[in-house]
Amino acid sequence: MNITFLYHSSFLVELSGCTLLFDWYGGPVPDYDRSKPLYVFASHHHGDHYAPEIFAQLGMDNVWYVLANCIRLSAKRKAALGIDDSHVFRLAAGRHLSLGGLDIQTYRSTDAGVAFLVEVEGKTIFHAGDLHWWHWAEEDAAWNQAMERDFKKECAKLQGKPVDVGFFVLDPRQEGEFWWGFDWWMRTMEVKHAFPMHSWEDYTLVQTLRTLPCSAPYRDRVVEVSGKGQVFSWED
């Protein structure tokens, strides 16, 4: 398995029989083996997770698109982008889709759209999208308490789930609470390789997390992402 960090929350995952692309919203897609099917995932409609130009860039030949159902395009826009509806699947939260050799389960985001759990080739890959423990100083106590409750409720559905690769939010805008969501995932799921994302290119956050006492039980499983285009490889 090869994983390329593109930027923000976007990753390219290359497996022996297929390739997965998560939350692209601009720029070139790295070279990949086009003889293998490509599955493109978009967790929600926000501009830092999705752009409709992906359809024109990658086309429909041996490419399938799995989108949160908050992503909508008019018939006119679909025609302009060359979209074949048989290659596009829109999923609400709590849905399951079998597609090619993939088993895909969606979870409700605490912001917009969905998170994806993908089982393929004996591997389990989780992309949280914006499913996260968002805590903001400017919000009142009731809002933050509701967010914590909703996040932990959705996390409970994945409690103890073995995951080979997980992509989780680590957002510097949360300041002193930046680690809460990531830490909760690592304490409730069994994750071999945990990638920080949604860090707005602040690569010091993962280093800070690894020095915090809370990360002692899992810091050796946190991948130190340090820049765009970084490639990671495993055979496990």
BELQUITA-V664466 format. One record per helix or strand of 2 or more residues. SS is the DSSP state (A for helix, B for strand). FROM is the first residue (numbers start at 0). LEN is the number of residues. If there is no record, write none. Layout:
BEGIN
<<SS;FROM;LEN> <SS;FROM;LEN>>
END
This chain:
BEGIN
<<B;1;6> <B;9;5> <B;17;5> <B;36;6> <A;52;6> <B;62;6> <A;74;7> <A;84;3> <B;87;4> <B;95;4> <B;101;7> <B;113;7> <B;122;5> <A;140;16> <B;161;8> <A;171;6> <A;179;9> <B;189;8> <A;203;8> <A;212;5> <A;218;3> <B;221;2> <B;230;3>>
END
